[in-house]
Amino acid sequence: MADDNDIDEMGDEGEVAQKKSGGLKGIFPGMLKWILIALAAVIFVVTVVVVTVKIVSKGSSNKTENFVVGQEWSTKRDIYDWYTSLDQINTNTDEEHPSSVRVQVALGYKQGEKADATEITSRRIEITDFLRRYFSEQTAESLKPQNEEVLRLDIRDHINDEILDKARVKDVRFTALDVVQQ
């Protein structure tokens, strides 16, 4: 019996030793299983995000390009040659109590275009006459500084459409614009 007890005790110790070593062996595979599951989940989420971003960016790629082009356009301004030999215009506004108008205009054209400069020079009298008539048809209210952009665009378009043939005025600036109410 003593031998049986020794065997039982050894058997119990053998099982305890196996449980301890089996328990540590069981933790590593369990941890490895959870690490692999977490890694697979991360890979799955990253894949879904990448595919979603590619699908969404396909439809909006043109919009992004337009924005970038628009941004470059707004920060880069063209450099013009300026025709400043127009006579100073002195006239009165078209009102019951007219105001005196004194204006000096400069015309901007594409830099280096000798043909544009030549045509503007040859049409100088016509342009001066147009400007005199244009400003005499305005009111003092329409010649206020907040309306200058509209005036400049209107003058540019009229000169390009009705006076010049091949040359193109790209910009119009007022080097002087004085309106004096009498």
Salt bridges, closest charged atoms under 4 A:
ASP87 OD1 - ARG124 NH2 3.39
GLU96 OE2 - HIS97 NE2 3.86
GLU126 OE2 - ARG123 NH1 3.24
ASP129 OD1 - ARG132 NH2 2.69
ASP129 OD2 - ARG133 NE 3.33
GLU141 OE1 - LYS144 NZ 3.41
GLU149 OE1 - ARG152 NH1 3.09
ASP157 OD1 - ARG156 NH2 3.07
GLU162 OE1 - HIS158 NE2 3.39
ASP165 OD2 - ARG123 NH2 2.74
ASP171 OD1 - ARG152 NH2 3.65
ASP171 OD2 - ARG173 NE 2.95
ASP178 OD2 - ARG102 NH2 2.06
